[in-house]
Amino acid sequence: MSPQWIVVIGLIAVVYFFFIKKRPTVTKSDKHDNKQKKDEISSNDMVECSACGIYCELDDAILSNNKYYCSDECLEKK
């Protein structure tokens, strides 16, 4: 093969891999998984105190009867 053909084949391969080759498609189940990950609560999320209304980190909050409280004083106010 002549060097010209090697260059032409190389250019075609570059164009194919960068511009034409299809990227992986996102399926509905992938979108569902991403949404589920987004909805999960992480430890540094902020939650509102049910008694006084201020926001505190989830790690610092007190959970009682499915309500978050910022301190023992607010928990006793309920």
N, CA, C and O atoms as CSV, one atom per row, in Angstrom:
chain,resi,resn,atom,element,x,y,z
A,1,MET,N,N,0.843,-1.189,0.000
A,1,MET,CA,C,0.000,0.000,0.000
A,1,MET,C,C,0.880,1.240,0.000
A,1,MET,O,O,1.943,1.277,0.620
A,2,SER,N,N,0.423,2.214,-0.687
A,2,SER,CA,C,1.202,3.450,-0.731
A,2,SER,C,C,0.904,4.283,0.513
A,2,SER,O,O,-0.162,4.134,1.111
A,3,PRO,N,N,1.801,5.129,0.898
A,3,PRO,CA,C,1.605,5.965,2.092
A,3,PRO,C,C,0.385,6.880,1.984
A,3,PRO,O,O,-0.191,7.264,3.003
A,4,GLN,N,N,-0.010,7.230,0.769
A,4,GLN,CA,C,-1.177,8.093,0.594
A,4,GLN,C,C,-2.444,7.385,1.084
A,4,GLN,O,O,-3.296,8.003,1.722
A,5,TRP,N,N,-2.565,6.096,0.784
A,5,TRP,CA,C,-3.749,5.345,1.212
A,5,TRP,C,C,-3.793,5.187,2.727
A,5,TRP,O,O,-4.866,5.212,3.331
A,6,ILE,N,N,-2.657,5.029,3.317
A,6,ILE,CA,C,-2.602,4.910,4.778
A,6,ILE,C,C,-3.086,6.210,5.429
A,6,ILE,O,O,-3.824,6.179,6.413
A,7,VAL,N,N,-2.665,7.352,4.873
A,7,VAL,CA,C,-3.095,8.649,5.395
A,7,VAL,C,C,-4.599,8.822,5.207
A,7,VAL,O,O,-5.286,9.288,6.116
A,8,VAL,N,N,-5.115,8.454,4.040
A,8,VAL,CA,C,-6.554,8.584,3.767
A,8,VAL,C,C,-7.360,7.703,4.718
A,8,VAL,O,O,-8.360,8.154,5.276
A,9,ILE,N,N,-6.944,6.470,4.906
A,9,ILE,CA,C,-7.642,5.559,5.823
A,9,ILE,C,C,-7.574,6.090,7.251
A,9,ILE,O,O,-8.553,5.999,7.992
A,10,GLY,N,N,-6.454,6.629,7.636
A,10,GLY,CA,C,-6.313,7.211,8.972
A,10,GLY,C,C,-7.244,8.394,9.171
A,10,GLY,O,O,-7.863,8.518,10.228
A,11,LEU,N,N,-7.355,9.268,8.172
A,11,LEU,CA,C,-8.261,10.407,8.274
A,11,LEU,C,C,-9.722,9.960,8.353
A,11,LEU,O,O,-10.509,10.523,9.113
A,12,ILE,N,N,-10.076,8.951,7.568
A,12,ILE,CA,C,-11.441,8.423,7.625
A,12,ILE,C,C,-11.733,7.855,9.014
A,12,ILE,O,O,-12.816,8.066,9.560
A,13,ALA,N,N,-10.773,7.142,9.575
A,13,ALA,CA,C,-10.960,6.572,10.919
A,13,ALA,C,C,-11.131,7.671,11.964
A,13,ALA,O,O,-11.971,7.555,12.857
A,14,VAL,N,N,-10.339,8.734,11.859
A,14,VAL,CA,C,-10.440,9.844,12.811
A,14,VAL,C,C,-11.805,10.510,12.703
A,14,VAL,O,O,-12.444,10.775,13.721
A,15,VAL,N,N,-12.258,10.784,11.486
A,15,VAL,CA,C,-13.562,11.402,11.285
A,15,VAL,C,C,-14.660,10.492,11.828
A,15,VAL,O,O,-15.594,10.977,12.466
A,16,TYR,N,N,-14.569,9.201,11.594
A,16,TYR,CA,C,-15.583,8.262,12.064
A,16,TYR,C,C,-15.655,8.253,13.590
A,16,TYR,O,O,-16.740,8.375,14.159
A,17,PHE,N,N,-14.523,8.110,14.248
A,17,PHE,CA,C,-14.537,7.973,15.705
A,17,PHE,C,C,-14.891,9.277,16.420
A,17,PHE,O,O,-15.439,9.231,17.521
A,18,PHE,N,N,-14.599,10.420,15.838
A,18,PHE,CA,C,-14.898,11.677,16.517
A,18,PHE,C,C,-16.254,12.272,16.154
A,18,PHE,O,O,-16.864,12.958,16.975
A,19,PHE,N,N,-16.733,12.023,14.944
A,19,PHE,CA,C,-17.945,12.712,14.520
A,19,PHE,C,C,-19.124,11.805,14.199
A,19,PHE,O,O,-20.272,12.208,14.386
A,20,ILE,N,N,-18.875,10.613,13.729
A,20,ILE,CA,C,-19.958,9.778,13.235
A,20,ILE,C,C,-20.374,8.713,14.236
A,20,ILE,O,O,-21.564,8.423,14.360
A,21,LYS,N,N,-19.436,8.130,14.946
A,21,LYS,CA,C,-19.739,7.029,15.860
A,21,LYS,C,C,-20.776,7.469,16.884
A,21,LYS,O,O,-20.630,8.511,17.523
A,22,LYS,N,N,-21.819,6.668,17.033
A,22,LYS,CA,C,-22.901,7.008,17.958
A,22,LYS,C,C,-22.437,6.880,19.394
A,22,LYS,O,O,-21.694,5.969,19.762
A,23,ARG,N,N,-22.894,7.807,20.174
A,23,ARG,CA,C,-22.601,7.743,21.605
A,23,ARG,C,C,-23.616,6.815,22.259
A,23,ARG,O,O,-24.694,6.601,21.703
A,24,PRO,N,N,-23.302,6.262,23.420
A,24,PRO,CA,C,-24.255,5.376,24.089
A,24,PRO,C,C,-25.556,6.119,24.379
A,24,PRO,O,O,-25.549,7.260,24.841
A,25,THR,N,N,-26.648,5.461,24.102
A,25,THR,CA,C,-27.944,6.081,24.345
A,25,THR,C,C,-28.355,5.873,25.793
A,25,THR,O,O,-28.018,4.863,26.411
A,26,VAL,N,N,-29.081,6.835,26.321
A,26,VAL,CA,C,-29.568,6.762,27.693
A,26,VAL,C,C,-30.957,6.147,27.646
A,26,VAL,O,O,-31.845,6.645,26.954
A,27,THR,N,N,-31.135,5.066,28.383
A,27,THR,CA,C,-32.427,4.396,28.402
A,27,THR,C,C,-33.300,4.972,29.504
A,27,THR,O,O,-32.830,5.745,30.338
A,28,LYS,N,N,-34.557,4.599,29.504
A,28,LYS,CA,C,-35.483,5.093,30.521
A,28,LYS,C,C,-35.074,4.625,31.914
A,28,LYS,O,O,-35.237,5.352,32.894
A,29,SER,N,N,-34.542,3.407,31.994
A,29,SER,CA,C,-34.138,2.908,33.310
A,29,SER,C,C,-32.947,3.693,33.847
A,29,SER,O,O,-32.842,3.894,35.057
A,30,ASP,N,N,-32.039,4.147,32.963
A,30,ASP,CA,C,-30.921,4.974,33.403
A,30,ASP,C,C,-31.419,6.309,33.937
A,30,ASP,O,O,-30.925,6.803,34.950
A,31,LYS,N,N,-32.404,6.893,33.248
A,31,LYS,CA,C,-32.967,8.155,33.725
A,31,LYS,C,C,-33.636,7.960,35.079
A,31,LYS,O,O,-33.529,8.817,35.957
A,32,HIS,N,N,-34.330,6.830,35.253
A,32,HIS,CA,C,-35.000,6.542,36.519
A,32,HIS,C,C,-33.978,6.400,37.636
A,32,HIS,O,O,-34.198,6.898,38.740
A,33,ASP,N,N,-32.856,5.723,37.364
A,33,ASP,CA,C,-31.808,5.554,38.366
A,33,ASP,C,C,-31.205,6.898,38.757
A,33,ASP,O,O,-30.945,7.145,39.935
A,34,ASN,N,N,-30.977,7.780,37.760
A,34,ASN,CA,C,-30.423,9.093,38.063
A,34,ASN,C,C,-31.381,9.913,38.907
A,34,ASN,O,O,-30.952,10.615,39.823
A,35,LYS,N,N,-32.686,9.834,38.610
A,35,LYS,CA,C,-33.666,10.567,39.385
A,35,LYS,C,C,-33.733,10.028,40.812
A,35,LYS,O,O,-33.886,10.793,41.764
A,36,GLN,N,N,-33.618,8.719,40.955
A,36,GLN,CA,C,-33.662,8.110,42.275
A,36,GLN,C,C,-32.457,8.551,43.097
A,36,GLN,O,O,-32.594,8.821,44.290
A,37,LYS,N,N,-31.287,8.629,42.485
A,37,LYS,CA,C,-30.103,9.088,43.196
A,37,LYS,C,C,-30.252,10.536,43.619
A,37,LYS,O,O,-29.780,10.927,44.687
A,38,LYS,N,N,-30.911,11.336,42.783
A,38,LYS,CA,C,-31.088,12.746,43.079
A,38,LYS,C,C,-32.048,12.931,44.252
A,38,LYS,O,O,-31.894,13.867,45.036
A,39,ASP,N,N,-33.044,12.039,44.378
A,39,ASP,CA,C,-34.042,12.152,45.424
A,39,ASP,C,C,-33.558,11.663,46.781
A,39,ASP,O,O,-34.175,11.979,47.798
A,40,GLU,N,N,-32.484,10.911,46.822
A,40,GLU,CA,C,-31.976,10.399,48.092
A,40,GLU,C,C,-31.460,11.550,48.950
A,40,GLU,O,O,-30.918,12.525,48.430
A,41,ILE,N,N,-31.626,11.433,50.245
A,41,ILE,CA,C,-31.164,12.461,51.166
A,41,ILE,C,C,-29.746,12.124,51.599
A,41,ILE,O,O,-29.471,11.006,52.036
A,42,SER,N,N,-28.854,13.087,51.478
A,42,SER,CA,C,-27.486,12.865,51.927
A,42,SER,C,C,-27.305,13.507,53.303
A,42,SER,O,O,-28.152,14.282,53.750
A,43,SER,N,N,-26.221,13.188,53.954
A,43,SER,CA,C,-26.033,13.600,55.340
A,43,SER,C,C,-25.827,15.102,55.496
A,43,SER,O,O,-26.034,15.619,56.593
A,44,ASN,N,N,-25.434,15.818,54.464
A,44,ASN,CA,C,-25.218,17.250,54.612
A,44,ASN,C,C,-26.392,18.072,54.088
A,44,ASN,O,O,-26.264,19.284,53.921
A,45,ASP,N,N,-27.530,17.436,53.827
A,45,ASP,CA,C,-28.724,18.163,53.417
A,45,ASP,C,C,-29.291,18.930,54.603
A,45,ASP,O,O,-29.104,18.552,55.759
A,46,MET,N,N,-29.985,20.011,54.287
A,46,MET,CA,C,-30.581,20.843,55.322
A,46,MET,C,C,-32.056,20.483,55.458
A,46,MET,O,O,-32.747,20.266,54.462
A,47,VAL,N,N,-32.529,20.424,56.698
A,47,VAL,CA,C,-33.937,20.149,56.972
A,47,VAL,C,C,-34.474,21.260,57.877
A,47,VAL,O,O,-33.724,21.879,58.631
A,48,GLU,N,N,-35.775,21.497,57.790
A,48,GLU,CA,C,-36.406,22.556,58.571
A,48,GLU,C,C,-36.899,22.008,59.902
A,48,GLU,O,O,-37.494,20.931,59.961
A,49,CYS,N,N,-36.649,22.751,60.957
A,49,CYS,CA,C,-37.136,22.380,62.289
A,49,CYS,C,C,-38.651,22.570,62.315
A,49,CYS,O,O,-39.155,23.600,61.869
A,50,SER,N,N,-39.368,21.592,62.831
A,50,SER,CA,C,-40.835,21.660,62.865
A,50,SER,C,C,-41.342,22.658,63.893
A,50,SER,O,O,-42.470,23.137,63.778
A,51,ALA,N,N,-40.543,22.977,64.884
A,51,ALA,CA,C,-40.993,23.886,65.936
A,51,ALA,C,C,-40.663,25.344,65.620
A,51,ALA,O,O,-41.556,26.191,65.653
A,52,CYS,N,N,-39.411,25.651,65.316
A,52,CYS,CA,C,-39.016,27.054,65.150
A,52,CYS,C,C,-38.811,27.460,63.693
A,52,CYS,O,O,-38.787,28.655,63.396
A,53,GLY,N,N,-38.663,26.510,62.784
A,53,GLY,CA,C,-38.578,26.824,61.370
A,53,GLY,C,C,-37.189,27.096,60.833
A,53,GLY,O,O,-37.047,27.383,59.645
A,54,ILE,N,N,-36.151,27.018,61.665
A,54,ILE,CA,C,-34.817,27.235,61.137
A,54,ILE,C,C,-34.333,25.957,60.454
A,54,ILE,O,O,-34.876,24.874,60.670
A,55,TYR,N,N,-33.325,26.105,59.644
A,55,TYR,CA,C,-32.759,24.958,58.936
A,55,TYR,C,C,-31.477,24.520,59.616
A,55,TYR,O,O,-30.659,25.346,60.022
A,56,CYS,N,N,-31.310,23.206,59.736
A,56,CYS,CA,C,-30.080,22.643,60.292
A,56,CYS,C,C,-29.709,21.412,59.472
A,56,CYS,O,O,-30.535,20.852,58.751
A,57,GLU,N,N,-28.459,21.009,59.597
A,57,GLU,CA,C,-28.011,19.844,58.846
A,57,GLU,C,C,-28.700,18.585,59.344
A,57,GLU,O,O,-29.071,18.480,60.513
A,58,LEU,N,N,-28.862,17.644,58.446
A,58,LEU,CA,C,-29.549,16.400,58.762
A,58,LEU,C,C,-28.814,15.635,59.862
A,58,LEU,O,O,-29.443,14.989,60.701
A,59,ASP,N,N,-27.482,15.709,59.858
A,59,ASP,CA,C,-26.705,15.023,60.900
A,59,ASP,C,C,-26.971,15.589,62.285
A,59,ASP,O,O,-26.929,14.857,63.274
A,60,ASP,N,N,-27.245,16.889,62.366
A,60,ASP,CA,C,-27.447,17.539,63.663
A,60,ASP,C,C,-28.903,17.510,64.113
A,60,ASP,O,O,-29.187,17.764,65.284
A,61,ALA,N,N,-29.818,17.210,63.220
A,61,ALA,CA,C,-31.249,17.260,63.536
A,61,ALA,C,C,-31.678,16.044,64.348
A,61,ALA,O,O,-31.056,14.983,64.303
A,62,ILE,N,N,-32.764,16.239,65.090
A,62,ILE,CA,C,-33.357,15.167,65.899
A,62,ILE,C,C,-34.655,14.762,65.216
A,62,ILE,O,O,-35.504,15.609,64.940
A,63,LEU,N,N,-34.812,13.474,64.945
A,63,LEU,CA,C,-36.011,12.973,64.283
A,63,LEU,C,C,-36.939,12.358,65.323
A,63,LEU,O,O,-36.555,11.455,66.066
A,64,SER,N,N,-38.172,12.868,65.359
A,64,SER,CA,C,-39.163,12.346,66.287
A,64,SER,C,C,-40.525,12.404,65.608
A,64,SER,O,O,-40.939,13.464,65.140
A,65,ASN,N,N,-41.222,11.276,65.551
A,65,ASN,CA,C,-42.543,11.191,64.912
A,65,ASN,C,C,-42.517,11.733,63.482
A,65,ASN,O,O,-43.418,12.464,63.071
A,66,ASN,N,N,-41.472,11.366,62.726
A,66,ASN,CA,C,-41.289,11.779,61.330
A,66,ASN,C,C,-41.193,13.290,61.153
A,66,ASN,O,O,-41.521,13.806,60.085
A,67,LYS,N,N,-40.753,14.001,62.175
A,67,LYS,CA,C,-40.514,15.439,62.107
A,67,LYS,C,C,-39.113,15.699,62.613
A,67,LYS,O,O,-38.619,15.022,63.514
A,68,TYR,N,N,-38.478,16.705,62.008
A,68,TYR,CA,C,-37.119,17.064,62.401
A,68,TYR,C,C,-37.144,18.256,63.349
A,68,TYR,O,O,-37.933,19.186,63.184
A,69,TYR,N,N,-36.264,18.210,64.344
A,69,TYR,CA,C,-36.128,19.284,65.310
A,69,TYR,C,C,-34.658,19.654,65.403
A,69,TYR,O,O,-33.782,18.798,65.274
A,70,CYS,N,N,-34.390,20.946,65.629
A,70,CYS,CA,C,-33.006,21.413,65.650
A,70,CYS,C,C,-32.334,21.181,67.002
A,70,CYS,O,O,-31.109,21.084,67.071
A,71,SER,N,N,-33.112,21.091,68.068
A,71,SER,CA,C,-32.517,20.924,69.404
A,71,SER,C,C,-33.500,20.223,70.331
A,71,SER,O,O,-34.657,19.994,69.981
A,72,ASP,N,N,-33.015,19.890,71.514
A,72,ASP,CA,C,-33.874,19.260,72.516
A,72,ASP,C,C,-34.970,20.221,72.988
A,72,ASP,O,O,-36.079,19.790,73.300
A,73,GLU,N,N,-34.660,21.531,73.040
A,73,GLU,CA,C,-35.645,22.507,73.474
A,73,GLU,C,C,-36.832,22.543,72.501
A,73,GLU,O,O,-37.986,22.603,72.925
A,74,CYS,N,N,-36.541,22.507,71.202
A,74,CYS,CA,C,-37.624,22.514,70.207
A,74,CYS,C,C,-38.400,21.203,70.257
A,74,CYS,O,O,-39.608,21.183,70.018
A,75,LEU,N,N,-37.720,20.128,70.560
A,75,LEU,CA,C,-38.396,18.830,70.675
A,75,LEU,C,C,-39.382,18.851,71.836
A,75,LEU,O,O,-40.470,18.284,71.735
A,76,GLU,N,N,-39.012,19.497,72.930
A,76,GLU,CA,C,-39.895,19.580,74.095
A,76,GLU,C,C,-41.065,20.535,73.853
A,76,GLU,O,O,-42.120,20.363,74.464
A,77,LYS,N,N,-40.910,21.534,72.983
A,77,LYS,CA,C,-41.975,22.496,72.679
A,77,LYS,C,C,-43.143,21.847,71.967
A,77,LYS,O,O,-44.286,22.268,72.143
A,78,LYS,N,N,-42.882,20.851,71.182
A,78,LYS,CA,C,-43.898,20.256,70.291
A,78,LYS,C,C,-45.173,20.027,71.011
A,78,LYS,O,O,-46.135,19.535,70.421
